[in-house]
Amino acid sequence: MSTISAVMTTDIVSLPANSSIVEAALAMRGADIGYVVMTEQGQPRGVITDRDITVRVVAEGLDPAQTTLGEVASGELVCLTPDHSPSDAAKLMRELAVRRLPVIDENDRLVGVVSIGDLAEELDADSALAEISASPPNR
């Protein structure tokens, strides 16, 4: 069986915790993705999704230009290493009810992100989720 390093995305967008939600939204739009990895002192500390922006910022009436990623990020971040298996990642995602997991190297540096779509393509290439994940994004 392959490892996470074979299926993870290495084109990562990360921003420091003191970045504004507007900066995160612009980075997501620019990279055509739905998440950014929040860092503190270069280490991954959280994941901010487009849903987080909607639910935790817009729906709460917060100012996205004044609200920082650090104020919105979820609690404890769980990461994988490149040598974990896709099955390990799927099990962890299921247990934590998350759709993405950062991947770090032995020095805690961010080297990738594995998503539920990445795993679907690897573990069940014929599934509807794998087909959707392999399709080009809507614009």
Residue pairs with C-beta under 8 A, 6 or more apart in sequence:
1 85
1 86
1 87
2 85
2 86
2 122
3 82
3 83
3 84
3 85
3 86
4 80
4 81
4 82
4 83
4 84
4 85
4 86
4 88
4 89
4 103
4 112
4 114
5 82
5 83
5 103
5 112
6 122
7 86
7 114
7 118
7 119
7 121
7 122
8 82
8 103
8 111
8 112
8 113
8 114
8 118
9 112
9 113
9 114
9 115
9 118
10 111
10 112
11 31
12 37
12 110
12 112
12 113
13 27
13 28
13 31
13 33
13 35
13 36
13 37
14 36
14 37
14 38
14 39
14 44
14 110
15 23
15 24
15 27
15 36
15 37
15 38
15 39
15 69
16 38
16 39
16 40
16 69
17 38
17 39
17 40
17 45
17 46
17 68
17 69
17 70
17 73
18 68
18 69
18 70
19 38
19 68
19 69
20 64
20 65
20 66
20 67
20 68
20 69
21 48
21 53
21 57
21 62
21 64
21 65
21 67
21 68
21 69
21 72
22 64
22 65
24 36
24 48
24 53
24 69
25 50
25 53
25 64
27 36
28 34
28 35
28 36
28 50
32 137
32 139
34 49
34 50
34 51
35 47
35 48
35 49
35 50
35 100
35 113
36 47
36 48
36 69
37 44
37 46
37 47
37 102
37 110
37 113
38 44
38 45
38 46
38 47
38 48
38 69
38 70
38 73
39 45
39 110
40 70
42 109
43 108
43 109
43 110
44 77
44 79
44 102
44 104
44 108
44 110
45 73
45 77
46 69
46 70
46 73
46 74
46 77
47 73
47 74
47 77
47 98
47 100
47 102
47 113
48 69
48 72
48 73
49 99
49 100
52 72
52 73
52 74
53 64
53 72
56 62
56 72
57 64
57 67
57 72
58 64
77 102
78 92
78 96
78 98
78 101
79 101
79 102
79 103
79 104
80 88
80 89
80 92
80 101
80 102
80 103
80 104
80 114
81 103
81 104
81 105
81 106
82 103
82 105
82 111
82 112
84 103
86 114
86 119
86 122
86 123
87 123
89 101
89 114
89 119
90 119
90 123
92 98
92 101
93 99
93 101
93 116
93 119
99 115
99 116
100 113
100 114
100 115
100 116
101 113
101 114
102 110
102 112
102 113
103 110
103 111
103 112
103 113
103 114
104 110
104 111
105 111
115 133
116 129
117 129
117 130
117 132
117 133
118 133
120 127
120 129
120 130
120 133
121 130
121 133
121 134
124 130
